[in-house]
Amino acid sequence: MMSEVLVLGGGMVGTATALALQARGCDVVLVERGLPGRETSYGNAGIIQSEAAEPYAMPRSLAALWRIALGRDNGVRWELAGLPGQAGALWRYFRASAPARHAAASRVYAGLVVRSTEDHAPLVEAAGAGNLIRRGGYLAVAREAAAFEAAARDAERMARAYGLRMRLLEGAALRAAEPGLTGALAGAVQWQGAWSCADPGGLVAAYAALFERRGGRIVRSDATELARAGAGWRLGEVEAAHCVVALGPWSATFLQRFGIRVPMVLKRGYHRHFAGGANLGAPVVDEATGTVVSPMRDGLRVLTGAEIARPGAPKRSQQITRSEAAIRSLLDLGQPVEAEPWMGTRPCLPGMLPMAGPAPGVPGLWLHFGHGHQGFTLGPTTAALLGEEITTGRAPVPALSPAAIL
């Protein structure tokens, strides 16, 4: 049988790609080894961050780097064995985080992220997933007055620069917004335009079900079975003229077979659910410890920042333990739901822009990954751009081209 496009990967990015191509009249087969939305897309904070107009830069001050090196910054943890294999990508990330280069990346990034809720909205409605979505934004809290003042200045700068909606909350206003927060806090920035999701994996599954209702096929198979078939591609019994690689953190390893070397910073993250404690109406970000607590169907999900470790390294408990303690100082967290924390990996490219476009030197192969911390947010947006390029030959955002990034 012949299908026009194979999409490898059933996370938010791959599923959104399948829907975008389907909407443009393509015959699409989505390939996933398990169930859509059960890998990295499942484990995030569930925030569609339409306010995240500037991508996460690597700290460049000596003081910040020293804190990380000494293990004093819970937002970034590392193991020595995990550094050599990622040294080149980390160095490129450091260079790309210089102010001028970060500002240039932010101009592109902002144009993507500020439309993210608009791109999710028709999919949420068509998938019947509105019960999973909260449109009340989220809170970024500060424990100390100086930290709140700095956060307020930066939030006001970003609001002016990118047209974002926010407000500052102190005292009674903060307690009214989230009565469950009983710990000592100086204030919070409420990002009003962001959405949050009570079940990120469930939202991806709903999008995948929508794809099937519209006539798409989902095949459970291993992407490593992909092979050339004349000028196109074959995976099992499915043949296609085009193939999109949307395998998230597994993309770089997969592409080595085609001689494509992708520098990628693999940032691991942990989460764990807690139940029986306070209620939250929206996610809360504790910037001081790099921790997020987000209300989910399974309880309050506590999520960590980034951990740099070698592939296949065993779980490390320090970061999630510190994050749990940090959130317990702010609210009644209750008791853990799972015996062990979940762990996943974010696919971060050094230049901080996701990749969406043709694979250099491999006709018919398309790359769509590298969203870092924002695959859940940006999946439908960059999928729409890639769908346009595959079907028309025009690249709407040339900065996302693999040729420009690699």
N, C-alpha and C positions, 0 to 999 in steps of 0.2 A: 504494500500500500504506500501511497505517496502523501506526505504532509509537507507543507511549505516551510514550516519553522519548527525546530526542536528547541525547547527551553530547558536547560539543565539546572535544576535547583528549585525546590518548592517552598522557599522562605518568602518573606514579604517581597523582596526584590524580584525573584523569579516568577512568583504568582502574579504580581502586578505587570510584569513584562508579558506574560501570556495573555492577560486581559487586554492590555494595550494593543497588542498585535491582532488579537481576535477582533477588537473594535474597528480595526483598519481593514478587515476583510481577509485576514490570513487564516489559513488552516493550521492550527497550533496543537502540538503535543507537549505537555508539561511532564518532565521526568523528575521523579523524586524517589530516593531509595526507601524512604519511610512514609510518614504522613505529612502533608503540607503543614508548615508552621510549627513543627515540633523540635527544630534544632535551635539555632541562634535567635531566630525571630520570636521564639516562645519566651526567651529568658530575659527580655529587656524590661525597662521601667514602664513601658506602655504609654509614653508621652509622645504625641505628635507635635514636635517642637517648632512651630511656625515662628517662634521668636529667636531661634538659634542661628542668627544671621552670620555669626562668625565661628568658623570651625575651631576645634580645640587645638591650640598651639602647644608645642613643647616648651616648658619653662626654660628661659635662657639666662636668668640671673644666677650668679654664683651662689647666692644664699638659698634660692629655691632648689637648685641642683644638689647642693650640699645636704639639705633636709631630706631629699629623696635618697641620696646615697647612704645616709645614716639610718634610713628606715623611719624617719620621723613624720613623713607625709603619708597618711593612710590613703590618700587619693591615688598614689602611684607606688606600687611595690615592685620589687624585682628580685630575681635570683641570678647569681653570678653565671651559672651555666646557661642561662637564657640569653645572655648578651652577645656572645661571639656570632651566633647564627643570624642575628638581626642587626649587627653593628653597622653595615652599610646602609640599611634602611633607616636606622635611628639617626645616623649622621645626616642623611638627606632630609629627614624630618626636622632636625635641629636647624639646618640651613633654611629650610622653607618657612620656619617659624620666625625668621628675622622680620622686623616690623613692616618693611616695605613689601616683602614677598607675601606676608600674611595678609596685608591689606588688599593686595591684588587678588589673592584667592578668595577673600571675604566678599569682594564685589561680585564674583561669579556665584559663590555659595549663597549669598543673600537672595539673589534672583531665583534660586531654586527653593530655598526653605520657606520663604514667605508665602509661597503658593501651595504649600503642602496640604493644608486643611482643605483648600478648594479642590485639590486633586483626589483626596480621600473621600470627600463628601458624596459624590455620585456613586462610588463603589459601596460605601457604607449603606446608603439608601437601597441600592439595587440588591445588595446581599442580605438585606433585612437584619443588619447588625447594629441598628441604632441603640439597642439596649446595652451594648458594650461601651458606648462612647459617652464621656462627660465633657462638656464644653466650658467648664469653669476655670480653665487654666491650672496653674500650679504655683506653689510658694517656694522661693529660695530664701531660707532663713539665715540670720546672722546672730551669733551668740554675744558678740561684743559690740559696743557702740562704734568703735573705730572701724570694725569690719562692716557694720551696717552703713556707715557713712560712705565708705569706699564703694560698696555694692550699689548704693543709691546713685552715686555719681556716674558709675559705669552704666547702670540701667537707663538713666536719663539720657546719657550720650547715645546709647544704642537706639532708644526710642525715637530720638530726633533724627538720627542718621538713616534709619530703616523704616520709619513709620509704624513702630510697634506699640501695642497697647499694654500699659503697665500701670501699677499704682503702688505706693509705699504704705506699708501697714506697721503701726506701732501700738503698743499697749492694748487698749480695749478693742481697737479695730482688728488687731491680730487675733485676740482671744475670740472675738465674734466670728471671724472667718474660720478658725479651726479650734473649737473648744477643747479638743483632745490634747492640744499642745500645752502641757503644764510646766515644762522646764523653763529655765531662765533664758529669755531671748530678747535681744535688743530691738529686733524688727525683722521685716521680711519684704522682699520684692514679690509682688504678685504679677506674674506674666499672664495677662487675661486672654490672649489670643490662642494659647496652646490648648490642645485637646488631650484627654487621657483615656486609656482603654483598660477595662476591668479584666481582660483576658487577651493579651497580644497574640498568643498562639491560636486562640479561638477566632480572632478577627481574620488572620491569614486563612484559617480553615474555611471561614465563611466566604472569603474572596475566591478560594479554590472551588467551593461548591457552586458559586455564581458562574465561574468559568465553565464548569461542566454543564450547568443548566443552559448555557448559551451555545452548547454544542462542542465544547473543547474536550479533549481526552487527557487523562492523567495516567501515566504508565509508571508502575513501581519497578525501578531498575537501577543499576549502578552506572553512573556516568562514565566510569572507566571502560565500559563496553563500547563507547563511541568509536566509530571507524569511518574512513573515507568510503564513499560509494560514488565513483565517477567524479563529477564536479561537486557532488553534494555529500550527504552524511547518512549513516545508518546506525541505528541503535536497536538491536534485536530485529523485530519485523518492521520497524518504522524507518522510513527514509524521508529525507528533507533536503531542500536546497540550502537552507540556512540553519545554523545552530548558534544559540545564545548561551554563553557560559555565565551563569548566575549562581555560583557555588559558594559565595561568601568567603570565609576564611580558608576553604579548601581549593579555591580557584588557582592560587599560585602554584601549588603542587601539581594540579591537574594539567596546567598549561605547559609544564616543562616538556611534555611529550611532543609539543609542537615547536620546541626551541624558543619559547617565549619566557623570558625571565622577568618576573614581577617582584619588585622590592616591596615587601609588605611588613608592617609592624603589627604583630599579633598581640592584641591586648586582651588578656583573659579577664573575666569578671565573674562574680559569684552572686547568688541570691538565695534567700531562704524565707519561707512564709511563717507568719506568727498569727495566732488566733486567741480570742478570749480577753483581749485588752481593749484599748481605746478604739474609737472609730475616727477615720479621716474622710473628708469629703473630696480631697484632691491630693495628688502627690506632693511630697515635701522634700526639698533638696537641702541637705546640710553641707554647705560649701566647706566648712572648716574641716570636715573629715572625709570628703569625697563620697558621701553616702546619700542614697535616695531611699525613701520609704513610700511605697505606692499602694493604695487600696486595690486589691484584686479579689476575684471570686474565691480564691483559696485562702484569703486572709491578707494581712499586711505584708507586702513583699519588701524585704530589706535588700538593697543592692549595693555592691561595692564599686569603687573606681577601677583603675586599670592595674593589671599585674603583668609584668614582662617575664615570661618563663619559656623554657625550651619546649618544643612540641612533644606532647606525650608525658610531660612532667606530672607527677601526682598532685592532687589538690593540696593547697596549703591553707591552714585555718586562720592564720594571723589576721588577715585583712577583714574577713567576714566577722570574726570575733570582735575586732575593734569597732566595726560598723554597727554591730548589734548593740554593743555597749553605748555607743554614741547616741543611737536612737532611743535606748532605754532612759537616757538622761533627759529626753524631751517629752516622752509620752509613755503610757502603760502599754507595753508591746505584747503582753500575754506570753504564751508558750509556743515553742516551735512546732510546726505541723509535720515537717519531714525530719527523718533521722539524720540526714546528711544534706549539706547545701548543694544546690545545683551549680554547675560551672559551664561557661561557654566562652567563645572567643570572638572578638570583634575584628573584622578585616579592615585595617587602617592603611591607607596609602600615604607615603611620606609627604606628598604635596597637599594632602587634606581634601582634595576634590575626588569624588567618585569617578569611576571610569565607565563610559557608555559610548561604544562605537566599534568600528571594525578592528579585528586583530591584525596587526601589521604582518604582512607577508603570508597570510593564510586566508585565501578567498572563501567567503561564505561563513566564516567564523566571526562571531560578535562577542564582545566582552561587556559585562554589566555587573560590577561589584566594586568593593572598596569604599563603601559608604561610612565605614568607621562606626561611630556612635549613633549614626542617624539613618540606618537602613530602614527601620520601621517608619520613620518620618518621611523619607525621600523616595521610597520604592515606587509609588505611583507617579511621582513627578519625573524622575529620570527614565522610567519605563515609557512614559508618553513621548519623551524626547527621542529615545532610542527607536521606538516604533515609527516615528516620523522619518528618521534617517534610513531605516531598513526599507521602508515602503516608497520613499521618494528620492533617496540618495542625497538629501540635504541634511547637513549637520546643524541643528538649531543652536547648539552651544559648543563651538569648536574646542573650547578649553577642556571638555570632558573626553575628547578623543584619546584613545590609547596611544596613538602616535605622539601626541603632545605630552603625555604623562610618563610613558616608559623611558 
